[in-house]
């Protein structure tokens, strides 16, 4: 067990010495985005308490291991904090918080996807990261506009029409997911 721990420490030391700037900045972006999402999603009383360190560890872990399940755990903790704050804490659902959480989670997730394929010691052109972030920004802006439009339509679609529209949307999402999964299996 001690030899395994020593091997891990040697690998961590080697990684720290060989790391290049852009992959390191991408990993820092993962930690910052997920940490900011945690602070926006969780109740202010919990964020200002001693639990901030635990939330910070959950948020920063995917920066060290972007290929693992750490990103999923961090996203679930953010969503759990949002649900806790809006249901149990009776906080008002504010549009800025919804958009901030969605933006930060998407940014953390897409940076983790980039970091998963980007070795820590790779020499990367700035254009690669800039174009990746540019595409992410386009997705974020389109999603924010569609969210605002959809929330505007909820006032129009009250009652049974809203329930039907929700069920049709969920059915379309499930159908599209199944179609994409089937297409990936064929390839």
C-alpha positions, 0 to 999 in steps of 0.5 A: 500500500505504501509503494502504491502511495509513493507511485501516485506521489511521484506521478503527481510530482511529474505532472506538476513539473511537466504541466503547460500553461493552457491545459493548466488554465483549462483545469483552473477554469473547471474548478472556478466554474463549478465552484461558482455554480456551487456558491450560486446554487446553494443557500447563502447560509450554507455557503457562508458556513464551514461547509464551503470547504466541502463544497469547494472540494467537490467543485475542484476535484473534476479539475484534477480528474476530468475523465472520471465521474467527478464532474457528474458528482459536482453537477449533482451536488449543484442541482441538489443545492438548488433544489434544497434552496428553492424547495426547503429554503423557500427561496424565490426562483430568480431568472439570474440564478437559473441562467447563472447556474446553467451557464456555469455548469455548462462551462464547467462541463465543456471545459472538463470535456476539453481537459479529458482529451487534453494531456496536462503537458500538451503544447496547445495553440491558443486558438484551440481553446479560444474556438472551444470557448467561442462555441460554448459561448454561442451555446450559452447565449442561444440557451439563455435566449430560449430559456427567457422565451420559454419562461415568457410563454409559460404565462401564456400557457397556463393549466392543461396546455402547459402540462401537455406542452411539458409532456410533449417536450419530455417525449421529444427529449427522450425520443431524440436521446434514443435516436442518438443512442441508436445512431451511435451504436450503428457507427 
